[in-house]
Amino acid sequence: MKPLIITLFSLFIFGFISNDKLTPTSTQIDIDGTDIDWPQLKYFDKKVGILYGVTYDTNYLYVLVKAHEVEAKRRILSSGLTVWLNPDGKKKKKIGVKYPIMEMGPGKGKGMERNKSPEIMLDESQLGNMMVQGIFSDDMEILQKHYLKTDLDVMIGFDSTQNLLYEMKIPLDLLKQKAKDNFEKIAVGFEVTEHTRPTGGAPQGGSGRGQNGGTRPSGGRAGGGGGGGGRGEGPPSASGSQNTAQKLTSWYLAEF
């Protein structure tokens, strides 16, 4: 009995969860920001505040995220949702796809106010850019979707009940190339940024591109016009305090 108790205690302390078994899809999935071609989502992550599903066919791995809570939707729209993929099945950031990429330049910060409806925050003119890491470079880069030289795609939208949907596909061949061993497992991470404004502090001014970082446009990379370099969260407020930001990340582990 003692070994069993020790094992159960270890599982509780270290939070170990055995890998799930991925189920291949029997229908064609289109990346269109809808979930009409998806089965019912069965996974919920409380930390990030999302429902999600992962499946695959002979060519692609597919990820669908659904957010119905207002705060979860605002986090995704204001700072983007990053889906991390590790084809070695480890909880380690290897391939990242961040979307959407909303411009946060002067005059645009008001669109992210807490009293703003998440549906209004979605600016469809900015849905042509994404950030990727671990595919073309080890750094997170902003790229224009139609300039990608790989069949990777991502889209965001709202369903009939105003749930936010994030849909992505990535070629299995690309994941196999990035895997160190046999491509038999996958770890999928979901990451959002949560911003907290200090009580009593004056509103902060915008800083260039905010969360989009200091990526320099080149070739097919998105960007352009002046002002882009700030990676910080803006200058200190009048009271000397600053907004704080923390990453919320959760992982899903599965075997093929």
Phi and psi restraints in degrees (value plus and minus 20) as a CYANA .aco file:
   2 LYS   PHI     -79.3   -39.3
   2 LYS   PSI     -67.4   -27.4
   3 PRO   PHI     -76.7   -36.7
   3 PRO   PSI     -58.6   -18.6
   4 LEU   PHI     -84.4   -44.4
   4 LEU   PSI     -62.9   -22.9
   5 ILE   PHI     -83.3   -43.3
   5 ILE   PSI     -62.3   -22.3
   6 ILE   PHI     -83.0   -43.0
   6 ILE   PSI     -62.4   -22.4
   7 THR   PHI     -82.3   -42.3
   7 THR   PSI     -66.6   -26.6
   8 LEU   PHI     -83.8   -43.8
   8 LEU   PSI     -58.3   -18.3
   9 PHE   PHI     -84.1   -44.1
   9 PHE   PSI     -61.1   -21.1
  10 SER   PHI     -83.6   -43.6
  10 SER   PSI     -61.7   -21.7
  11 LEU   PHI     -82.9   -42.9
  11 LEU   PSI     -59.0   -19.0
  12 PHE   PHI     -88.0   -48.0
  12 PHE   PSI     -64.0   -24.0
  13 ILE   PHI     -86.8   -46.8
  13 ILE   PSI     -66.0   -26.0
  14 PHE   PHI    -111.5   -71.5
  14 PHE   PSI     -24.2    15.8
  15 GLY   PHI      45.4    85.4
  15 GLY   PSI      12.5    52.5
  16 PHE   PHI     -92.7   -52.7
  16 PHE   PSI     112.3   152.3
  17 ILE   PHI    -149.7  -109.7
  17 ILE   PSI     106.2   146.2
  18 SER   PHI     -86.0   -46.0
  18 SER   PSI     132.5   172.5
  19 ASN   PHI     -83.4   -43.4
  19 ASN   PSI     121.7   161.7
  20 ASP   PHI     -99.0   -59.0
  20 ASP   PSI     143.2   183.2
  21 LYS   PHI    -125.0   -85.0
  21 LYS   PSI      97.6   137.6
  22 LEU   PHI     -89.1   -49.1
  22 LEU   PSI     119.9   159.9
  23 THR   PHI    -125.9   -85.9
  23 THR   PSI     102.9   142.9
  24 PRO   PHI     -88.2   -48.2
  24 PRO   PSI     129.5   169.5
  25 THR   PHI    -102.4   -62.4
  25 THR   PSI     124.3   164.3
  26 SER   PHI    -121.4   -81.4
  26 SER   PSI     -20.8    19.2
  27 THR   PHI    -141.6  -101.6
  27 THR   PSI     136.3   176.3
  28 GLN   PHI     -95.0   -55.0
  28 GLN   PSI     111.2   151.2
  29 ILE   PHI    -126.9   -86.9
  29 ILE   PSI     102.8   142.8
  30 ASP   PHI    -119.5   -79.5
  30 ASP   PSI     116.4   156.4
  31 ILE   PHI    -107.0   -67.0
  31 ILE   PSI      69.7   109.7
  32 ASP   PHI    -152.5  -112.5
  32 ASP   PSI     -10.8    29.2
  33 GLY   PHI      55.9    95.9
  33 GLY   PSI       0.4    40.4
  34 THR   PHI    -145.8  -105.8
  34 THR   PSI     147.8   187.8
  35 ASP   PHI    -139.5   -99.5
  35 ASP   PSI       2.2    42.2
  36 ILE   PHI     -88.8   -48.8
  36 ILE   PSI     -42.2    -2.2
  37 ASP   PHI    -123.8   -83.8
  37 ASP   PSI      -2.3    37.7
  38 TRP   PHI    -130.9   -90.9
  38 TRP   PSI     127.1   167.1
  39 PRO   PHI     -92.0   -52.0
  39 PRO   PSI     152.8   192.8
  40 GLN   PHI     -82.2   -42.2
  40 GLN   PSI     113.7   153.7
  41 LEU   PHI     -95.4   -55.4
  41 LEU   PSI     114.6   154.6
  42 LYS   PHI    -137.3   -97.3
  42 LYS   PSI     -20.4    19.6
  43 TYR   PHI    -131.6   -91.6
  43 TYR   PSI     115.5   155.5
  44 PHE   PHI    -149.4  -109.4
  44 PHE   PSI     112.1   152.1
  45 ASP   PHI    -133.8   -93.8
  45 ASP   PSI      95.9   135.9
  46 LYS   PHI     -91.5   -51.5
  46 LYS   PSI     -55.7   -15.7
  47 LYS   PHI     -82.4   -42.4
  47 LYS   PSI     -70.8   -30.8
  48 VAL   PHI    -104.0   -64.0
  48 VAL   PSI     -43.1    -3.1
  49 GLY   PHI      60.6   100.6
  49 GLY   PSI      23.0    63.0
  50 ILE   PHI    -155.5  -115.5
  50 ILE   PSI     132.7   172.7
  51 LEU   PHI    -114.9   -74.9
  51 LEU   PSI     129.0   169.0
  52 TYR   PHI    -174.5  -134.5
  52 TYR   PSI     142.5   182.5
  53 GLY   PHI    -166.7  -126.7
  53 GLY   PSI     130.0   170.0
  54 VAL   PHI    -154.1  -114.1
  54 VAL   PSI     111.8   151.8
  55 THR   PHI    -168.8  -128.8
  55 THR   PSI    -198.6  -158.6
  56 TYR   PHI    -178.1  -138.1
  56 TYR   PSI     144.0   184.0
  57 ASP   PHI    -151.9  -111.9
  57 ASP   PSI    -177.2  -137.2
  58 THR   PHI     -90.6   -50.6
  58 THR   PSI     -38.0     2.0
  59 ASN   PHI    -138.7   -98.7
  59 ASN   PSI     -48.7    -8.7
  60 TYR   PHI    -154.8  -114.8
  60 TYR   PSI     136.4   176.4
  61 LEU   PHI    -122.8   -82.8
  61 LEU   PSI     115.8   155.8
  62 TYR   PHI    -139.2   -99.2
  62 TYR   PSI     122.2   162.2
  63 VAL   PHI    -151.2  -111.2
  63 VAL   PSI     112.1   152.1
  64 LEU   PHI    -145.8  -105.8
  64 LEU   PSI     111.2   151.2
  65 VAL   PHI    -141.3  -101.3
  65 VAL   PSI     116.4   156.4
  66 LYS   PHI    -147.4  -107.4
  66 LYS   PSI     110.4   150.4
  67 ALA   PHI    -142.3  -102.3
  67 ALA   PSI     105.8   145.8
  68 HIS   PHI    -132.5   -92.5
  68 HIS   PSI     -40.1    -0.1
  69 GLU   PHI     -97.0   -57.0
  69 GLU   PSI     119.8   159.8
  70 VAL   PHI     -79.6   -39.6
  70 VAL   PSI     -65.3   -25.3
  71 GLU   PHI     -84.5   -44.5
  71 GLU   PSI     -59.2   -19.2
  72 ALA   PHI     -83.6   -43.6
  72 ALA   PSI     -60.4   -20.4
  73 LYS   PHI     -85.4   -45.4
  73 LYS   PSI     -61.4   -21.4
  74 ARG   PHI     -83.9   -43.9
  74 ARG   PSI     -61.1   -21.1
  75 ARG   PHI     -80.3   -40.3
  75 ARG   PSI     -64.2   -24.2
  76 ILE   PHI     -86.1   -46.1
  76 ILE   PSI     -62.8   -22.8
  77 LEU   PHI     -94.1   -54.1
  77 LEU   PSI     -53.1   -13.1
  78 SER   PHI    -101.4   -61.4
  78 SER   PSI     -55.7   -15.7
  79 SER   PHI    -144.7  -104.7
  79 SER   PSI     -22.3    17.7
  80 GLY   PHI      65.5   105.5
  80 GLY   PSI     136.6   176.6
  81 LEU   PHI    -130.2   -90.2
  81 LEU   PSI     106.8   146.8
  82 THR   PHI    -122.9   -82.9
  82 THR   PSI     103.8   143.8
  83 VAL   PHI    -120.4   -80.4
  83 VAL   PSI      98.0   138.0
  84 TRP   PHI    -117.9   -77.9
  84 TRP   PSI     118.6   158.6
  85 LEU   PHI    -146.8  -106.8
  85 LEU   PSI     109.3   149.3
  86 ASN   PHI    -146.9  -106.9
  86 ASN   PSI      87.3   127.3
  87 PRO   PHI     -93.6   -53.6
  87 PRO   PSI     -18.6    21.4
  88 ASP   PHI    -116.7   -76.7
  88 ASP   PSI     -19.4    20.6
  89 GLY   PHI      54.5    94.5
  89 GLY   PSI       3.0    43.0
  90 LYS   PHI    -129.8   -89.8
  90 LYS   PSI     130.2   170.2
  91 LYS   PHI     -99.1   -59.1
  91 LYS   PSI      46.1    86.1
  92 LYS   PHI    -159.3  -119.3
  92 LYS   PSI     111.2   151.2
  93 LYS   PHI     -89.0   -49.0
  93 LYS   PSI      97.7   137.7
  94 LYS   PHI    -143.8  -103.8
  94 LYS   PSI     -76.9   -36.9
  95 ILE   PHI    -137.8   -97.8
  95 ILE   PSI     105.0   145.0
  96 GLY   PHI    -144.2  -104.2
  96 GLY   PSI     119.9   159.9
  97 VAL   PHI    -149.2  -109.2
  97 VAL   PSI      94.5   134.5
  98 LYS   PHI    -129.7   -89.7
  98 LYS   PSI     112.7   152.7
  99 TYR   PHI    -184.8  -144.8
  99 TYR   PSI     125.0   165.0
 100 PRO   PHI     -99.8   -59.8
 100 PRO   PSI     148.7   188.7
 101 ILE   PHI    -134.1   -94.1
 101 ILE   PSI      77.8   117.8
 102 MET   PHI    -113.1   -73.1
 102 MET   PSI     111.2   151.2
 103 GLU   PHI     -87.2   -47.2
 103 GLU   PSI     115.8   155.8
 104 MET   PHI    -142.0  -102.0
 104 MET   PSI      15.6    55.6
 105 GLY   PHI     -94.1   -54.1
 105 GLY   PSI    -196.1  -156.1
 106 PRO   PHI     -75.3   -35.3
 106 PRO   PSI     112.9   152.9
 107 GLY   PHI      67.3   107.3
 107 GLY   PSI     -29.4    10.6
 108 LYS   PHI    -122.6   -82.6
 108 LYS   PSI     -31.7     8.3
 109 GLY   PHI     -83.7   -43.7
 109 GLY   PSI     -48.0    -8.0
 110 LYS   PHI     -81.3   -41.3
 110 LYS   PSI     -45.7    -5.7
 111 GLY   PHI     -87.0   -47.0
 111 GLY   PSI     -31.7     8.3
 112 MET   PHI    -126.6   -86.6
 112 MET   PSI      -7.1    32.9
 113 GLU   PHI     -82.4   -42.4
 113 GLU   PSI     130.9   170.9
 114 ARG   PHI     -85.6   -45.6
 114 ARG   PSI     -44.3    -4.3
 115 ASN   PHI    -110.2   -70.2
 115 ASN   PSI     -12.1    27.9
 116 LYS   PHI    -109.6   -69.6
 116 LYS   PSI     113.5   153.5
 117 SER   PHI     -85.1   -45.1
 117 SER   PSI     113.6   153.6
 118 PRO   PHI     -77.0   -37.0
 118 PRO   PSI     -52.5   -12.5
 119 GLU   PHI     -85.1   -45.1
 119 GLU   PSI     -52.9   -12.9
 120 ILE   PHI     -95.3   -55.3
 120 ILE   PSI     -48.5    -8.5
 121 MET   PHI     -86.4   -46.4
 121 MET   PSI     -44.3    -4.3
 122 LEU   PHI     -92.0   -52.0
 122 LEU   PSI      94.6   134.6
 123 ASP   PHI    -124.0   -84.0
 123 ASP   PSI      81.5   121.5
 124 GLU   PHI     -83.8   -43.8
 124 GLU   PSI     -41.5    -1.5
 125 SER   PHI     -89.6   -49.6
 125 SER   PSI     -34.0     6.0
 126 GLN   PHI    -125.4   -85.4
 126 GLN   PSI      -8.6    31.4
 127 LEU   PHI    -106.3   -66.3
 127 LEU   PSI     -13.9    26.1
 128 GLY   PHI    -108.7   -68.7
 128 GLY   PSI     -24.8    15.2
 129 ASN   PHI    -132.3   -92.3
 129 ASN   PSI     129.2   169.2
 130 MET   PHI    -162.0  -122.0
 130 MET   PSI     146.1   186.1
 131 MET   PHI    -135.7   -95.7
 131 MET   PSI     114.6   154.6
 132 VAL   PHI    -150.3  -110.3
 132 VAL   PSI     130.6   170.6
 133 GLN   PHI    -162.2  -122.2
 133 GLN   PSI     120.6   160.6
 134 GLY   PHI      65.5   105.5
 134 GLY   PSI     -13.8    26.2
 135 ILE   PHI    -127.8   -87.8
 135 ILE   PSI     -79.6   -39.6
 136 PHE   PHI    -120.3   -80.3
 136 PHE   PSI     -40.8    -0.8
 137 SER   PHI    -175.4  -135.4
 137 SER   PSI     138.8   178.8
 138 ASP   PHI     -99.1   -59.1
 138 ASP   PSI     -29.8    10.2
 139 ASP   PHI    -117.2   -77.2
 139 ASP   PSI     135.5   175.5
 140 MET   PHI     -97.0   -57.0
 140 MET   PSI     100.4   140.4
 141 GLU   PHI    -142.2  -102.2
 141 GLU   PSI     125.4   165.4
 142 ILE   PHI    -105.8   -65.8
 142 ILE   PSI     107.5   147.5
 143 LEU   PHI    -151.2  -111.2
 143 LEU   PSI     132.1   172.1
 144 GLN   PHI    -105.3   -65.3
 144 GLN   PSI     112.8   152.8
 145 LYS   PHI     -76.9   -36.9
 145 LYS   PSI     -60.8   -20.8
 146 HIS   PHI     -97.5   -57.5
 146 HIS   PSI     -22.9    17.1
 147 TYR   PHI    -117.1   -77.1
 147 TYR   PSI     -24.6    15.4
 148 LEU   PHI     -83.6   -43.6
 148 LEU   PSI     119.1   159.1
 149 LYS   PHI    -119.5   -79.5
 149 LYS   PSI      -6.6    33.4
 150 THR   PHI    -151.4  -111.4
 150 THR   PSI     134.4   174.4
 151 ASP   PHI    -103.0   -63.0
 151 ASP   PSI      39.4    79.4
 152 LEU   PHI    -122.8   -82.8
 152 LEU   PSI     116.5   156.5
 153 ASP   PHI    -166.1  -126.1
 153 ASP   PSI     132.2   172.2
 154 VAL   PHI    -170.9  -130.9
 154 VAL   PSI     125.8   165.8
 155 MET   PHI    -171.1  -131.1
 155 MET   PSI     134.3   174.3
 156 ILE   PHI    -151.7  -111.7
 156 ILE   PSI     130.3   170.3
 157 GLY   PHI    -190.0  -150.0
 157 GLY   PSI    -192.0  -152.0
 158 PHE   PHI    -146.8  -106.8
 158 PHE   PSI     122.4   162.4
 159 ASP   PHI    -108.6   -68.6
 159 ASP   PSI    -192.0  -152.0
 160 SER   PHI     -87.0   -47.0
 160 SER   PSI     -40.2    -0.2
 161 THR   PHI    -126.3   -86.3
 161 THR   PSI      -0.8    39.2
 162 GLN   PHI      46.1    86.1
 162 GLN   PSI       5.5    45.5
 163 ASN   PHI     -95.6   -55.6
 163 ASN   PSI     117.8   157.8
 164 LEU   PHI    -101.8   -61.8
 164 LEU   PSI     114.3   154.3
 165 LEU   PHI    -140.4  -100.4
 165 LEU   PSI     113.2   153.2
 166 TYR   PHI    -143.6  -103.6
 166 TYR   PSI      97.9   137.9
 167 GLU   PHI    -144.3  -104.3
 167 GLU   PSI     114.4   154.4
 168 MET   PHI    -163.5  -123.5
 168 MET   PSI     128.6   168.6
 169 LYS   PHI    -154.7  -114.7
 169 LYS   PSI     128.8   168.8
 170 ILE   PHI    -162.5  -122.5
 170 ILE   PSI     117.2   157.2
 171 PRO   PHI     -81.6   -41.6
 171 PRO   PSI     116.4   156.4
 172 LEU   PHI     -84.1   -44.1
 172 LEU   PSI     -53.9   -13.9
 173 ASP   PHI     -80.5   -40.5
 173 ASP   PSI     -58.0   -18.0
 174 LEU   PHI     -85.9   -45.9
 174 LEU   PSI     -62.4   -22.4
 175 LEU   PHI     -84.6   -44.6
 175 LEU   PSI     -58.8   -18.8
 176 LYS   PHI     -83.1   -43.1
 176 LYS   PSI     -59.0   -19.0
 177 GLN   PHI     -83.8   -43.8
 177 GLN   PSI     -53.1   -13.1
 178 LYS   PHI    -107.3   -67.3
 178 LYS   PSI     -31.2     8.8
 179 ALA   PHI     -96.7   -56.7
 179 ALA   PSI     120.1   160.1
 180 LYS   PHI     -96.8   -56.8
 180 LYS   PSI     -57.8   -17.8
 181 ASP   PHI    -137.3   -97.3
 181 ASP   PSI    -177.8  -137.8
 182 ASN   PHI     -84.5   -44.5
 182 ASN   PSI     116.7   156.7
 183 PHE   PHI    -101.1   -61.1
 183 PHE   PSI      65.9   105.9
 184 GLU   PHI    -139.6   -99.6
 184 GLU   PSI     -32.2     7.8
 185 LYS   PHI    -152.2  -112.2
 185 LYS   PSI     143.0   183.0
 186 ILE   PHI    -166.8  -126.8
 186 ILE   PSI     116.6   156.6
 187 ALA   PHI    -133.5   -93.5
 187 ALA   PSI     108.6   148.6
 188 VAL   PHI    -138.6   -98.6
 188 VAL   PSI     100.7   140.7
 189 GLY   PHI    -128.7   -88.7
 189 GLY   PSI     125.3   165.3
 190 PHE   PHI    -140.4  -100.4
 190 PHE   PSI     103.8   143.8
 191 GLU   PHI    -152.8  -112.8
 191 GLU   PSI     111.4   151.4
 192 VAL   PHI    -150.4  -110.4
 192 VAL   PSI     143.5   183.5
 193 THR   PHI    -128.8   -88.8
 193 THR   PSI     108.7   148.7
 194 GLU   PHI    -126.9   -86.9
 194 GLU   PSI     102.7   142.7
 195 HIS   PHI    -121.5   -81.5
 195 HIS   PSI     118.9   158.9
 196 THR   PHI    -146.7  -106.7
 196 THR   PSI     103.5   143.5
 197 ARG   PHI    -111.3   -71.3
 197 ARG   PSI     108.3   148.3
 198 PRO   PHI     -83.9   -43.9
 198 PRO   PSI     123.4   163.4
 199 THR   PHI     -86.6   -46.6
 199 THR   PSI     110.9   150.9
 200 GLY   PHI      67.1   107.1
 200 GLY   PSI     -27.9    12.1
 201 GLY   PHI    -102.1   -62.1
 201 GLY   PSI     127.4   167.4
 202 ALA   PHI     -92.9   -52.9
 202 ALA   PSI     132.4   172.4
 203 PRO   PHI     -77.6   -37.6
 203 PRO   PSI     122.5   162.5
 204 GLN   PHI    -107.7   -67.7
 204 GLN   PSI     133.2   173.2
 205 GLY   PHI    -101.5   -61.5
 205 GLY   PSI     136.4   176.4
 206 GLY   PHI     -92.8   -52.8
 206 GLY   PSI     137.5   177.5
 207 SER   PHI    -153.3  -113.3
 207 SER   PSI      65.7   105.7
 208 GLY   PHI      39.8    79.8
 208 GLY   PSI    -134.6   -94.6
 209 ARG   PHI    -122.6   -82.6
 209 ARG   PSI     -21.0    19.0
 210 GLY   PHI      36.0    76.0
 210 GLY   PSI    -139.9   -99.9
 211 GLN   PHI     -87.4   -47.4
 211 GLN   PSI     -36.7     3.3
 212 ASN   PHI     -92.8   -52.8
 212 ASN   PSI     -31.9     8.1
 213 GLY   PHI      59.1    99.1
 213 GLY   PSI    -190.0  -150.0
 214 GLY   PHI    -125.1   -85.1
 214 GLY   PSI      19.3    59.3
 215 THR   PHI     -87.7   -47.7
 215 THR   PSI     112.7   152.7
 216 ARG   PHI    -112.1   -72.1
 216 ARG   PSI     108.3   148.3
 217 PRO   PHI     -86.9   -46.9
 217 PRO   PSI     119.3   159.3
 218 SER   PHI    -178.8  -138.8
 218 SER   PSI     105.6   145.6
 219 GLY   PHI      42.9    82.9
 219 GLY   PSI    -139.5   -99.5
 220 GLY   PHI    -102.1   -62.1
 220 GLY   PSI     -19.2    20.8
 221 ARG   PHI     -92.7   -52.7
 221 ARG   PSI     122.6   162.6
 222 ALA   PHI     -98.9   -58.9
 222 ALA   PSI     143.9   183.9
 223 GLY   PHI     125.2   165.2
 223 GLY   PSI    -133.7   -93.7
 224 GLY   PHI      81.7   121.7
 224 GLY   PSI    -158.7  -118.7
 225 GLY   PHI     -47.7    -7.7
 225 GLY   PSI     148.0   188.0
 226 GLY   PHI     -85.7   -45.7
 226 GLY   PSI     143.6   183.6
 227 GLY   PHI      79.4   119.4
 227 GLY   PSI     -24.2    15.8
 228 GLY   PHI     -94.6   -54.6
 228 GLY   PSI      22.5    62.5
 229 GLY   PHI    -134.5   -94.5
 229 GLY   PSI     -30.2     9.8
 230 GLY   PHI    -100.0   -60.0
 230 GLY   PSI     107.1   147.1
 231 ARG   PHI    -116.5   -76.5
 231 ARG   PSI     -33.0     7.0
 232 GLY   PHI     -99.1   -59.1
 232 GLY   PSI    -197.5  -157.5
 233 GLU   PHI    -116.4   -76.4
 233 GLU   PSI      -4.4    35.6
 234 GLY   PHI      85.5   125.5
 234 GLY   PSI     144.8   184.8
 235 PRO   PHI     -91.0   -51.0
 235 PRO   PSI     141.6   181.6
 236 PRO   PHI     -80.1   -40.1
 236 PRO   PSI     131.7   171.7
 237 SER   PHI     -97.3   -57.3
 237 SER   PSI     157.2   197.2
 238 ALA   PHI     -82.2   -42.2
 238 ALA   PSI     -46.8    -6.8
 239 SER   PHI    -105.2   -65.2
 239 SER   PSI     -22.6    17.4
 240 GLY   PHI      69.1   109.1
 240 GLY   PSI     -24.5    15.5
 241 SER   PHI    -112.9   -72.9
 241 SER   PSI     146.2   186.2
 242 GLN   PHI    -150.0  -110.0
 242 GLN   PSI     133.6   173.6
 243 ASN   PHI     -83.4   -43.4
 243 ASN   PSI     125.0   165.0
 244 THR   PHI    -131.2   -91.2
 244 THR   PSI     130.3   170.3
 245 ALA   PHI    -155.7  -115.7
 245 ALA   PSI     117.0   157.0
 246 GLN   PHI    -152.6  -112.6
 246 GLN   PSI     127.2   167.2
 247 LYS   PHI    -107.4   -67.4
 247 LYS   PSI     111.0   151.0
 248 LEU   PHI    -127.9   -87.9
 248 LEU   PSI      95.1   135.1
 249 THR   PHI    -149.8  -109.8
 249 THR   PSI     113.8   153.8
 250 SER   PHI    -152.2  -112.2
 250 SER   PSI     132.9   172.9
 251 TRP   PHI    -142.8  -102.8
 251 TRP   PSI     127.9   167.9
 252 TYR   PHI    -144.7  -104.7
 252 TYR   PSI     108.8   148.8
 253 LEU   PHI    -133.9   -93.9
 253 LEU   PSI     116.8   156.8
 254 ALA   PHI    -170.2  -130.2
 254 ALA   PSI     138.2   178.2
 255 GLU   PHI    -137.8   -97.8
 255 GLU   PSI     129.7   169.7
